[in-house]
Amino acid sequence: MCCATVLVCAVLITPSPAQTTDPNLPDSPSHVAQYGIDPNSPEARKVTWKGVPRDFLHDQKMIWLFPGQLAKGRHWVPTAAIVGGTAGLIIADKHIMPYFRAHQKNLDDINDTFDTMITTGEVVLIPAALLVGGYARHDDYAVSTAILAGEAYADSAVVDLAIKAVSRRKRPVDVPPGQPFTDTFFDGGKSPFRGSAFPSGHAAGAFSVATVMANRYRSHKWVPFVMYGFATAVSCSRITTLAHFPSDVFLGAALGYTITKFDTLQPR
């Protein structure tokens, strides 16, 4: 978990381009200018704890009314890409997973590093550490970013659990040795909290937090690379540990990114 804390500290301490080019910028409260963010962009939005319930309900309304946008002929290309990519990987899952099951012992060291609890803790620790650091430095922008990251995580989690409840897909690790990875849907238990693999909640959560950080701190050129790299590593680890199929991870990552980018981060 220390890597998440180091990342947040680096974000808070590293001067942005705006800071290095204009030493007269105030330290507080002009954090939008400090981080080189256009005041009129969605990323400049200030968020408060008081507004979280309203914003969360607004997000959920937009998410579940999305089919109406498709009916109006909007967003068909990205939707088709996500659906097509997921469908293609579902077909490929049964051919991919035998490789990871056969080589699981060779991946023990990597899998120990990306243990379920460790990766969950690291994803959650990023906004938590940013929140603490923001309050300590009286940095309203950092506090707003941390709240947005939590909101994005919750937004994607609701959709993830809803799909899990319907799909009830068996996890790869629950497929008996020697048995094929087929007929895994509608066979993973009745609860979305146990045994349902589709889509990956870890991938959705990691990419939702990463997308908030990458967009809000994009003036630090390294932040998007590190955050999306971290989210990708967390997501891929779910395959090597046999917790998820590739299609689970792909859809989870797509949900985390799209919900955050085109809903949570949008202006109110």
C-alpha positions in Angstrom: 0.0 0.0 0.0 3.0 2.3 0.4 3.2 2.9 -3.3 -0.2 4.5 -3.3 0.8 6.8 -0.6 4.1 7.7 -2.3 2.1 8.5 -5.5 -0.3 10.8 -3.7 2.6 12.6 -2.0 4.4 13.0 -5.3 1.3 14.6 -6.8 0.8 17.0 -4.0 4.5 18.0 -3.8 5.5 18.1 -7.4 5.1 21.6 -8.9 2.7 21.8 -11.9 3.7 23.7 -15.0 1.6 26.6 -13.9 3.5 26.8 -10.7 6.9 26.7 -12.3 6.1 29.4 -14.9 4.2 31.8 -12.6 5.7 32.1 -9.1 3.2 34.8 -8.2 0.3 32.4 -8.2 -1.2 32.1 -4.7 -0.9 28.8 -2.8 -4.5 28.9 -1.7 -7.3 28.8 -2.7 -6.5 29.2 -6.4 -5.7 25.6 -6.9 -7.4 25.4 -10.3 -4.9 27.9 -11.7 -2.1 26.2 -9.7 -2.6 22.9 -11.4 -3.0 24.4 -14.9 -6.7 23.5 -15.2 -9.0 25.5 -17.4 -11.6 27.0 -14.9 -14.4 26.2 -17.4 -13.5 22.6 -17.8 -15.2 19.7 -16.0 -12.0 19.0 -14.1 -12.1 22.4 -12.4 -15.4 21.5 -10.6 -15.3 22.0 -6.9 -17.0 19.2 -4.9 -18.1 19.3 -1.3 -19.3 16.6 1.1 -22.7 18.3 1.3 -23.3 17.9 -2.4 -22.2 14.2 -2.6 -25.6 12.6 -2.2 -27.1 14.9 -4.8 -24.3 14.3 -7.2 -24.4 10.6 -6.7 -28.1 10.4 -7.4 -27.5 12.6 -10.5 -24.8 10.2 -11.7 -27.0 7.1 -11.2 -29.8 8.8 -13.1 -27.6 9.5 -16.1 -26.1 6.0 -16.0 -29.4 4.1 -16.0 -31.0 6.5 -18.5 -28.1 5.9 -20.9 -30.1 3.5 -23.2 -32.3 6.6 -24.0 -29.2 8.2 -25.5 -28.6 5.2 -27.7 -32.2 5.4 -28.8 -31.5 8.9 -30.0 -28.6 7.6 -32.1 -25.8 8.9 -29.8 -22.7 7.1 -28.5 -23.2 4.0 -30.7 -19.5 3.7 -31.7 -17.9 3.5 -28.2 -20.8 1.3 -27.0 -20.4 -1.1 -29.9 -16.7 -1.2 -29.3 -17.2 -2.1 -25.6 -19.9 -4.7 -26.3 -18.0 -6.2 -29.3 -14.7 -6.4 -27.3 -16.5 -8.0 -24.4 -18.3 -10.5 -26.6 -15.1 -11.4 -28.4 -13.3 -12.0 -25.1 -16.1 -14.1 -23.8 -15.6 -16.4 -26.8 -11.8 -16.4 -26.2 -12.0 -16.9 -22.4 -12.2 -20.7 -22.7 -9.0 -20.7 -24.8 -7.0 -18.2 -22.7 -7.7 -19.4 -19.1 -6.1 -22.9 -19.5 -2.7 -21.2 -20.0 -3.0 -19.2 -16.7 -4.2 -22.3 -14.8 -1.3 -24.3 -16.1 1.2 -21.6 -15.2 -0.3 -20.5 -11.9 2.6 -21.8 -9.8 5.1 -19.9 -11.9 3.1 -16.7 -11.1 2.9 -17.2 -7.3 5.3 -14.4 -6.5 3.4 -11.9 -8.7 0.1 -13.1 -7.4 1.2 -12.6 -3.8 2.0 -9.0 -4.7 -1.4 -8.5 -6.2 -3.4 -10.2 -3.5 -7.1 -9.3 -3.5 -7.0 -7.4 -0.2 -3.7 -5.7 -1.1 -5.0 -4.3 -4.4 -8.3 -3.3 -2.9 -6.5 -1.4 -0.1 -4.2 0.4 -2.6 -7.0 1.5 -4.8 -9.0 2.8 -1.8 -5.8 4.3 -0.2 -5.2 6.7 -3.1 -8.2 8.9 -2.6 -8.0 8.5 1.2 -4.3 9.6 1.3 -5.2 12.5 -1.1 -8.0 13.6 1.2 -5.8 13.6 4.2 -3.0 15.4 2.3 -5.5 17.9 0.9 -6.9 18.8 4.4 -3.3 19.0 5.8 -2.2 21.4 3.0 -5.6 23.3 2.9 -5.7 22.3 -0.7 -9.4 22.4 -1.8 -8.6 21.0 -5.2 -7.0 17.9 -3.7 -10.0 17.4 -1.4 -12.4 17.8 -4.3 -10.4 15.3 -6.3 -10.4 12.8 -3.5 -14.2 13.1 -3.1 -14.7 12.7 -6.8 -12.6 9.6 -6.8 -14.7 8.1 -4.1 -17.9 9.1 -6.0 -16.5 7.6 -9.2 -15.7 4.3 -7.3 -19.2 4.2 -5.9 -20.8 5.0 -9.3 -19.0 2.1 -11.0 -19.6 -0.3 -8.0 -23.3 0.1 -8.3 -23.3 -0.9 -12.0 -20.8 -3.6 -11.4 -22.9 -5.2 -8.6 -26.1 -4.9 -10.7 -24.5 -6.8 -13.6 -23.0 -9.4 -11.3 -26.4 -10.1 -9.8 -27.8 -10.9 -13.2 -24.8 -12.7 -14.8 -23.8 -14.8 -11.7 -20.7 -16.0 -13.5 -18.5 -18.6 -12.0 -14.9 -17.6 -11.3 -12.1 -19.4 -13.1 -10.7 -20.6 -9.8 -14.0 -22.4 -9.1 -13.8 -24.4 -12.2 -12.5 -27.9 -11.2 -9.1 -28.9 -12.5 -9.4 -30.7 -15.9 -12.8 -29.2 -16.6 -13.3 -26.7 -19.5 -14.0 -23.0 -18.9 -17.4 -23.2 -20.5 -20.9 -22.6 -19.3 -19.8 -20.3 -16.6 -22.6 -17.8 -16.7 -25.6 -18.1 -14.3 -23.7 -20.6 -12.2 -21.8 -18.5 -9.7 -24.1 -18.3 -6.8 -27.2 -16.2 -6.1 -25.4 -13.3 -4.3 -23.5 -10.7 -6.4 -21.1 -10.4 -3.4 -20.0 -14.1 -3.7 -18.9 -16.1 -6.7 -20.1 -13.7 -9.4 -17.2 -12.8 -11.6 -18.7 -10.7 -14.4 -17.6 -7.9 -14.6 -14.5 -7.3 -12.4 -15.1 -5.0 -9.6 -11.4 -4.5 -9.0 -10.9 -3.4 -12.6 -13.9 -1.0 -12.4 -12.7 0.5 -9.2 -9.1 0.9 -10.2 -9.9 2.6 -13.5 -12.5 4.9 -11.9 -10.0 6.2 -9.4 -7.2 6.3 -12.1 -9.4 8.3 -14.5 -10.2 10.9 -11.8 -6.5 11.3 -10.9 -5.4 11.3 -14.6 -7.8 14.0 -15.5 -7.6 16.2 -12.5 -3.8 16.1 -12.4 -3.0 15.9 -16.1 -0.7 18.9 -15.8 1.7 16.5 -14.2 2.5 14.6 -17.4 3.5 11.4 -15.5 0.3 11.1 -13.6 -1.9 9.6 -16.4 0.8 7.1 -17.3 1.4 6.0 -13.7 -2.3 5.9 -12.8 -3.5 4.0 -15.9 -0.4 1.7 -15.6 -1.4 1.0 -12.0 -5.0 0.3 -12.9 -3.9 -2.0 -15.7 -1.6 -4.0 -13.5 -4.3 -4.4 -10.8 -6.8 -5.5 -13.5 -4.5 -8.0 -15.2 -3.6 -9.5 -11.8 -7.2 -10.6 -11.5 -6.6 -12.9 -14.5 -3.3 -14.4 -13.3 -4.9 -15.2 -9.9 -7.8 -17.0 -11.6 -10.2 -14.6 -10.0 -11.6 -13.3 -13.3 -11.7 -14.1 -17.0 -10.3 -11.6 -19.5 -13.8 -10.5 -20.5 -14.6 -9.7 -16.9 -11.6 -7.5 -16.6 -12.1 -5.7 -20.0 -15.8 -4.8 -19.2 -14.9 -3.8 -15.6 -12.1 -1.5 -16.9 -14.4 0.0 -19.6 -17.1 0.7 -17.1 -14.8 2.3 -14.6 -13.3 4.6 -17.3 -16.5 5.5 -19.2 -18.7 6.1 -16.2 -16.0 8.3 -14.6 -15.0 10.2 -17.7 -18.4 10.9 -19.2 -20.6 11.1 -16.1 -18.8 11.6 -12.7 -16.4 14.2 -14.0 -18.9 16.1 -16.1 -20.1 19.6 -14.9 -23.3 20.0 -12.9 
